[in-house]
Amino acid sequence: MRVAEVLDHAWFCEAGEAEVAALAAVVADVPDLSAVVPTCPGWTLADLAAHAGARRVALFHHRPDRTDDALDELAHRFAAAPVPVVVAAEEQILDV
């Protein structure tokens, strides 16, 4: 097998999309960044975000019952997280 066959761009794109989708499915239902990552014993979502090179984590209303005050409390709680946590507001533009 040639290197070009092993390092197939389309395969890497598909594999990356699958991994991101799997992570997104886990993160979508998590109440906060202190949740333990099942496949990384001893790691929280904040630890994983830092390890993955995230420049920041944005909290937003993804659940109807989450209030602005709840988001502000989470941001305060994670002020010392290994990756900066910001509270995203409606119509706010975040530079990436």
N, C-alpha and C positions, 0 to 999 in steps of 0.2 A: 504494500500500500504506500502511495506517495504522500508526502507531507501535505500537499495541497488537498488531498482527499480527507485527511484527518482534521485539518484546520479549515473546515468548510464554513464560510461566513454565514450562510443561511441557517446551518445547524446551530451555531453559536447564538444567533439572533433568536431562534425559536426556544432554545434552552434558557436564555436570559429572560425572555418574556414569560415563560412558564414559572421560573423562580420568583420573578417580581409579582406575578399573579398570586402565587401561593403565599407570599409574605403579605400582600395586600389583604387577602382573605382573612389572615390571622389578625392583622392590625385593625381592620375595620370594626371588629367586635370587642376590642380591648378597651377597658375603661380608662386606663392611663399607662404611662410609660414605665411604671414599676412592675408591670406584668412580666412573669417569667417566660422566657423563650423555651418551649418544650424541647427543641433539638439542641439547645446550648445550655446545659445545666449550670446554674449559678449566674446566668446572664439575664438582664432585664432588656426590655425593648430599647431603653435609652442606651445601654451598653452596646447593643447590636447596631443601633444607628451610628454611634461613634465609630465602631469598628468598621462599618461599611463605608465610612468617609462622608457621612451626611454633614453638611455645613450647618444645618438647623432643622428642627422639627416644628411644623406648624400645626397647632391645634385649631379645630374648627367644629361647627355644629353638624356633626355627621349623625347624631341621634336627636330626635325631636325633643326628648326630655332633658337634654343638656342645655343649661342656661349660660349666659355670659358670666355670671358669678362663678359657676362651676369651672368654666374654662380659665378664668382668672386665678382661681384657687390652684388648679393644676399647674399653671405657669409659675406661680409662686412656689409651689411644692418642688418643682424641678429646676429652680433657679441655679442650683449647683450641679445639674446633670452634666454628663461628659460631653453633651452636644447642646448648644443653645436651643431653648424652647421658646417659641413665640406664639401669641394668640392671633390667629388670622381673623380679620374683620371683613364684613361684607364690602365688596368693591375695593378692597385693599390690593395693592400690587406688590408682590414680593419679588425682588431681584433674585434670579437663580444663577 
